[in-house]
Amino acid sequence: MTQVAEVLAALVRRRATLAVAESLTGGLIGATITTVPGASQAFRGGVISYATDLKQALLGVPEDLLRREGAVHPEVAAAMAAGVARLCAASYGLAVTGVAGPEPQDGRPVGTVFVAVSGPDDEIHQRQLSLKGSRERIRIETMDQAIDLLASVVKANEGEHSG
């Protein structure tokens, strides 16, 4: 069973749901999740907030944070995760923001990525990545790392919260 299928099965067991907020991956995470038969039992949907202004307008990322730090920042990822969970009425929100290239963005080098998971009780779990390789390689590795972080958070919470 793939890690995505395992995470979805754990969410279904807990009667928990998931929503995703994607920037640099452009829908790759949501597309991968929906390849699993029965994903609709746990996957609510997501937002592709590729443009910075959509992070604020759709996900509630504070405008002053975006103005001060830019879109590629750990607090932005955290706000995106919490925002998509709230917007989609999901138990968990998974968010990614970063620089796939070819040029740096917001003073961050290519390969800089922030991943965040908003879990039960609004707890935020984060991971910072410094990836190497092509634009496509960075996007795929971001997806893999995001699913890995989500899996670890769901697994850690599995014994704590019943459905």
C-alpha positions as CSV (number, residue, x, y, z in Angstrom):
1,M,0.0,0.0,0.0
2,T,1.4,3.4,-0.9
3,Q,2.0,6.1,1.7
4,V,-0.9,8.1,0.2
5,A,-3.3,5.1,0.5
6,E,-2.1,4.5,4.1
7,V,-2.7,8.1,5.1
8,L,-6.2,8.1,3.6
9,A,-7.0,4.8,5.3
10,A,-5.9,6.2,8.6
11,L,-8.0,9.3,8.1
12,V,-11.1,7.1,7.2
13,R,-10.5,5.0,10.3
14,R,-10.6,8.2,12.4
15,R,-13.5,9.7,10.4
16,A,-11.1,12.6,9.7
17,T,-10.8,14.6,6.5
18,L,-8.1,16.4,4.5
19,A,-7.8,19.5,2.4
20,V,-4.8,20.8,0.5
21,A,-3.5,24.2,-0.3
22,E,-0.9,24.1,-3.1
23,S,1.3,26.7,-4.6
24,L,4.5,25.5,-6.4
25,T,3.0,22.0,-6.9
26,G,0.0,23.4,-8.9
27,G,-2.4,20.6,-8.0
28,L,0.1,17.7,-8.0
29,I,-0.7,16.7,-4.4
30,G,-4.5,16.7,-4.9
31,A,-4.1,14.8,-8.2
32,T,-1.9,12.2,-6.5
33,I,-4.4,11.8,-3.6
34,T,-7.3,11.3,-5.9
35,T,-5.6,8.4,-7.7
36,V,-6.4,6.3,-4.7
37,P,-9.7,4.5,-5.0
38,G,-12.1,5.7,-2.3
39,A,-10.1,8.9,-1.6
40,S,-13.4,10.8,-1.5
41,Q,-14.1,9.2,1.9
42,A,-11.4,11.5,3.4
43,F,-10.3,14.0,0.8
44,R,-12.5,17.2,0.8
45,G,-10.6,19.2,-1.9
46,G,-8.2,21.9,-2.2
47,V,-7.0,25.3,-3.4
48,I,-4.3,26.0,-5.9
49,S,-3.1,29.4,-4.7
50,Y,-0.3,29.9,-7.2
51,A,-0.7,33.7,-7.2
52,T,0.3,35.4,-3.9
53,D,-2.9,37.5,-3.7
54,L,-5.0,34.3,-3.7
55,K,-3.2,33.1,-0.6
56,Q,-4.6,36.1,1.2
57,A,-8.0,36.3,-0.5
58,L,-8.9,32.6,-0.4
59,L,-6.9,31.1,2.5
60,G,-6.7,34.1,4.9
61,V,-3.0,34.5,4.9
62,P,-2.4,37.9,6.6
63,E,-1.8,40.6,4.0
64,D,0.9,42.2,6.1
65,L,2.8,38.9,6.4
66,L,2.8,38.5,2.6
67,R,3.9,42.1,2.2
68,R,6.7,41.8,4.8
69,E,8.0,38.2,4.1
70,G,6.7,37.3,0.6
71,A,4.8,34.1,-0.2
72,V,7.7,31.7,0.5
73,H,7.9,31.7,4.3
74,P,7.1,29.2,7.1
75,E,4.3,31.4,8.6
76,V,2.7,31.6,5.2
77,A,2.7,27.8,4.9
78,A,1.2,27.5,8.3
79,A,-1.5,30.1,7.5
80,M,-2.3,28.3,4.3
81,A,-2.7,25.0,6.0
82,A,-5.0,26.4,8.7
83,G,-6.9,28.4,6.1
84,V,-7.6,25.5,3.7
85,A,-8.7,23.3,6.6
86,R,-11.1,26.0,7.7
87,L,-12.3,26.8,4.1
88,C,-13.0,23.2,3.3
89,A,-14.2,22.1,6.8
90,A,-11.5,19.5,7.0
91,S,-9.8,17.9,10.1
92,Y,-6.4,18.4,8.5
93,G,-5.0,21.0,6.2
94,L,-1.8,20.4,4.2
95,A,0.0,23.3,2.5
96,V,3.1,23.9,0.4
97,T,4.7,27.1,-0.7
98,G,8.2,27.5,-2.3
99,V,10.4,28.2,-5.2
100,A,10.5,25.5,-8.0
101,G,12.6,27.8,-10.3
102,P,14.0,28.7,-12.6
103,E,14.6,32.0,-10.7
104,P,14.7,32.8,-7.0
105,Q,11.6,34.4,-5.4
106,D,11.1,36.7,-2.5
107,G,14.8,36.5,-1.8
108,R,14.7,32.7,-1.5
109,P,16.8,30.5,-3.6
110,V,15.4,27.8,-6.0
111,G,14.5,24.7,-4.0
112,T,13.4,26.5,-0.8
113,V,10.1,25.0,0.2
114,F,7.9,25.2,3.3
115,V,5.4,22.5,4.1
116,A,2.8,22.7,6.9
117,V,0.1,20.5,8.3
118,S,-2.7,21.9,10.4
119,G,-4.0,19.1,12.6
120,P,-6.6,18.6,15.3
121,D,-6.8,21.3,17.9
122,D,-5.3,23.7,15.2
123,E,-1.8,22.4,16.0
124,I,0.7,23.3,13.2
125,H,3.5,20.9,12.1
126,Q,6.1,22.2,9.7
127,R,9.1,21.2,7.6
128,Q,11.5,23.3,5.7
129,L,13.1,21.8,2.6
130,S,16.2,22.8,0.6
131,L,15.8,20.8,-2.6
132,K,18.0,20.3,-5.6
133,G,17.3,19.4,-9.2
134,S,15.1,20.4,-12.0
135,R,11.8,22.3,-11.5
136,E,9.9,19.1,-12.0
137,R,12.1,17.2,-9.5
138,I,11.6,20.0,-6.9
139,R,7.8,19.7,-7.4
140,I,7.7,15.9,-7.1
141,E,10.0,15.9,-4.0
142,T,7.8,18.6,-2.4
143,M,4.8,16.4,-2.9
144,D,6.6,13.4,-1.4
145,Q,7.8,15.4,1.6
146,A,4.3,16.9,2.1
147,I,2.7,13.4,2.1
148,D,5.4,12.2,4.5
149,L,4.8,15.0,6.9
150,L,1.1,14.5,6.8
151,A,1.6,10.7,7.4
152,S,3.7,11.4,10.5
153,V,1.2,13.9,11.9
154,V,-1.8,11.6,11.3
155,K,0.1,8.6,12.7
156,A,1.1,10.6,15.8
157,N,-2.5,11.7,16.3
158,E,-4.1,8.3,15.6
159,G,-4.0,7.2,19.3
160,E,-4.9,10.6,20.7
161,H,-8.2,11.4,19.0
162,S,-11.0,9.0,18.3
163,G,-13.4,9.6,15.4
